[in-house]
Amino acid sequence: MTLFERVKLIARKRGLSLVSINDSANLGKNAIYKWKTQTPNSDALKSVAKVLNVSTDYLLGNTDEMIPNKKGSSKPEEIDLDAALENKGVVMRFQGKELSDKAKRGILDIIKLVDGDED
């Protein structure tokens, strides 16, 4: 997958247009479209990565992690699963497909059953 294709895919997942990303990153007119045939400078790449909330390495295809763990951190980031599953604004995916709120609720119910926690 090319850099342009990866930016386009992430933009679609985020519900953003390439024009809006281009504007938010303060790039010249149609700069991202030029990435089909030209390599962007590092500042432009960093700006787009920041707008999309991903790493530059992810955009370049060097990693499959959108946001790698912070360097020097020995502890993984903790996530309150109960809050994440209950929050309708949280996007969760399985096998690349976004989970519905009903599916998230089902996961939470299963976890509560396994854990023995009855609400």
C-alpha positions as MATLAB code, in Angstrom:
seq = 'MTLFERVKLIARKRGLSLVSINDSANLGKNAIYKWKTQTPNSDALKSVAKVLNVSTDYLLGNTDEMIPNKKGSSKPEEIDLDAALENKGVVMRFQGKELSDKAKRGILDIIKLVDGDED';
ca = [
       0.000    0.000    0.000;
       1.387    3.399   -0.928;
       1.609    6.383    1.401;
      -1.222    8.102   -0.450;
      -3.431    5.002   -0.252;
      -2.739    4.642    3.480;
      -3.612    8.302    4.159;
      -6.788    7.937    2.093;
      -7.800    4.766    3.980;
      -7.225    6.305    7.415;
      -9.063    9.444    6.360;
     -12.066    7.357    5.322;
     -12.014    5.482    8.653;
     -11.917    8.814   10.496;
     -14.702   10.300    8.373;
     -12.393   12.979    6.986;
     -11.781   14.188    3.465;
      -8.298   14.551    2.061;
      -9.033   18.237    1.495;
      -9.897   18.754    5.176;
      -6.743   16.905    6.264;
      -4.705   18.968    3.816;
      -6.172   22.173    5.301;
      -5.802   21.055    8.931;
      -2.154   20.171    8.297;
      -1.593   23.617    6.715;
      -0.273   22.123    3.484;
      -0.311   23.703    0.050;
      -3.262   23.172   -2.276;
      -3.729   19.486   -3.142;
      -0.430   18.563   -1.458;
      -1.670   15.155   -0.331;
      -2.854   14.291   -3.856;
       0.691   14.998   -5.077;
       1.881   12.182   -2.793;
       0.661    9.759   -5.473;
       3.832   10.583   -7.426;
       6.009   12.652   -5.064;
       7.564   11.971   -1.691;
       6.470   14.518    0.948;
       8.956   16.348    3.112;
       9.189   15.249    6.735;
       7.332   18.300    8.085;
       4.341   17.655    5.831;
       4.327   13.989    6.782;
       4.449   14.838   10.495;
       1.602   17.345   10.127;
      -0.664   14.829    8.423;
       0.218   12.135   10.969;
      -0.718   14.543   13.757;
      -4.069   15.379   12.135;
      -4.839   11.669   11.692;
      -3.527   10.791   15.174;
      -1.130    8.142   13.855;
       2.649    7.799   13.748;
       4.682    8.724   10.695;
       5.999    5.154   10.677;
       2.427    3.914   10.313;
       1.810    6.261    7.394;
       4.997    5.074    5.730;
       4.024    1.423    6.217;
       6.942    0.682    8.555;
       4.619   -0.587   11.292;
       1.061   -1.819   11.650;
       0.656    0.001   14.967;
      -1.138    3.293   14.435;
       0.284    4.704   17.642;
       3.179    2.674   19.046;
       3.752    2.444   22.785;
       5.715    5.371   24.138;
       9.423    4.698   24.185;
      10.889    4.049   27.590;
       7.536    3.015   28.989;
       7.686   -0.453   30.473;
       3.991   -0.475   31.383;
       1.376   -0.830   28.647;
      -1.340    1.808   28.588;
      -4.278    0.840   30.792;
      -7.788    1.014   29.376;
     -10.952    0.875   31.448;
     -12.708   -1.801   29.386;
     -16.060   -1.318   31.106;
     -16.066    2.407   30.305;
     -14.806    1.822   26.739;
     -17.506   -0.755   26.020;
     -20.272    1.404   27.481;
     -19.179    4.607   25.730;
     -21.106    4.919   22.469;
     -18.510    7.347   21.104;
     -15.643    4.817   21.318;
     -14.814    3.120   18.023;
     -13.928   -0.523   18.484;
     -13.006   -2.869   15.661;
     -12.779   -6.620   15.184;
     -11.160   -8.014   12.029;
     -11.196   -4.507   10.550;
     -14.938   -3.977   10.983;
     -16.406   -1.504   13.441;
     -18.422   -3.105   16.247;
     -21.986   -1.947   16.793;
     -23.108   -0.702   20.199;
     -25.100   -3.939   20.511;
     -21.946   -6.007   19.916;
     -19.998   -3.922   22.463;
     -22.775   -4.475   25.019;
     -22.686   -8.221   24.289;
     -18.932   -8.318   24.905;
     -19.398   -6.481   28.192;
     -22.164   -8.919   29.249;
     -19.960  -11.934   28.438;
     -17.061  -10.507   30.409;
     -19.332   -9.879   33.393;
     -20.604  -13.471   33.230;
     -17.091  -14.915   33.062;
     -15.877  -12.621   35.817;
     -18.871  -13.451   38.019;
     -19.802   -9.770   38.327;
     -23.578   -9.437   38.236;
     -25.061   -5.941   37.940;
];
